[in-house]
Amino acid sequence: MDKEKALEIILANACCTLENCCHLCPYYADPPSFECEEMSRDDIMEAVKTLQK
């Protein structure tokens, strides 16, 4: 995973946890995009580890 993809995943997760911030998500769609529905805790952990390198 490259750092740009890792940042997308972190941003998407942050948008999901902040009220009324869905429109800021890089995966924002109505209905929810495949990327959002398929995102797992492992994906988020991998993104964090990528950014820590």
C-alpha positions in Angstrom: 0.0 0.0 0.0 1.3 3.4 -0.9 1.1 6.5 1.4 -1.6 8.2 -0.8 -3.9 5.1 -0.5 -3.2 4.9 3.2 -4.2 8.6 3.6 -7.4 7.9 1.7 -8.3 5.1 4.0 -7.5 7.1 7.2 -9.6 10.1 5.9 -12.5 7.9 5.0 -12.5 6.4 8.5 -12.3 9.8 10.1 -15.2 11.0 8.0 -17.3 8.1 9.1 -16.7 8.8 12.8 -17.4 12.6 12.6 -21.1 13.6 12.5 -22.2 15.2 9.2 -18.8 14.7 7.4 -19.7 12.0 4.9 -19.4 14.5 2.0 -15.6 14.9 2.9 -15.0 11.2 2.4 -12.9 10.3 -0.8 -15.3 7.3 -1.2 -18.5 9.3 -0.7 -21.4 8.0 -2.7 -25.2 7.4 -2.3 -25.6 4.5 -1.8 -22.3 3.9 0.0 -19.5 2.9 -2.4 -18.0 -0.5 -2.5 -14.7 0.8 -0.9 -16.6 2.0 2.2 -18.7 -1.1 2.6 -15.7 -3.4 2.3 -13.3 -1.5 4.5 -12.2 -3.5 7.5 -10.2 -2.8 10.7 -7.3 -4.6 9.1 -7.3 -2.1 6.2 -7.2 0.8 8.7 -4.4 -0.9 10.7 -2.4 -1.5 7.5 -2.8 2.2 6.5 -1.6 3.3 9.9 1.5 1.1 9.6 2.2 2.4 6.1 2.2 6.0 7.3 4.4 5.1 10.3 7.2 3.8 8.0 
